[in-house]
Amino acid sequence: MENRKDRKGKCSESRAGGASSQSKADGASLHNNSAGANVQHLKAKGSGHGSSGKAGYGNDELDTLNHSTSHIMASAIKNIYPDVKFAIGPSIKNGFYYDFDLASAITTEDLKIIEKEMEKIAGKNLPFEKGEILKDAAKEIFKGNPYKLELIDDIPGNTVSIYTTGDFVDLCAGPHIGSTKEIRAFKLLSIAGAYWRGSEQNKMLTRIYGASFYSKEDLKNYLDKIELAKRSDHRLIGKNLDLFTFHDEAPGFPFFHPKGMVLQSQILD
């Protein structure tokens, strides 16, 4: 599966010290610009309508909300699976996703556990704070994570931007909403596999898809559309009615069953 770039820019994240020997206290040291990190944190710009929760927000605002929700999902995953290594987590056309490297398998049942942890984080009203940091300092923060280090090397210049939310630090261009309190209605939808940077030569990562909205009503409407699309999927209809099926040997080509052949003959006649 091919990785896609976020329209807002690449985004990869880790907790300060993640897989390295640094501790959570490093998150606070970044705020204080100590240990020669040369970090300057700025308040992240809010999404406008996000704090009001009213209808009529634009696509850019929804993109920003989904981008921020992907960070909260990553933070929740990190709380549950401390050894996880994150890759990228952009907003996409219908929500967001995050790619990560984890030794243990994630199941659909695990999504419920992750969602509960996300709700806890969102309820803390944590700000999304932006900062500029020297590349050497970023490599120290994200050492032990080859995906972060590769991204840092690809960014031009001597500095990179990061976002801090609580004790979670993200290598990210932004933008983001002002606070986690704006994340009110979200759903983790599915799990898939994705090669790092879309290349089969690289490691297969775990990808979790999700969607986030400013209101529960909008989320419900979206989930209803997904369910309707599933019921209208000709691939499922053909399989359930024992008419035809699709196989990996010939993607896109229907293999007609006896009932399907009869129906096809009647249509052609």
Protein Blocks (a to p, Z undefined) as FASTA:
>chain_A
ZZdddfkbpcddddehilmmbdfklmmmmmnopghlopacdddddehjmmnopghiafkl
mmmmmmmmmmmmmmmmmmmmmmbccfbdcddfklcadddddfbacdfklmmmmmmmmmmm
mmnopacddddddfklmmmmmgoiaklmmmmmmpgcjbdcdddehjaccddebjadfbfk
lpmbdcdfbdcdddehhiakbccdddddddddfbfklmmmmmmmmmmmmmmmmklmmmmn
omaccdfklghiacddfklmmmmmmmmZZ
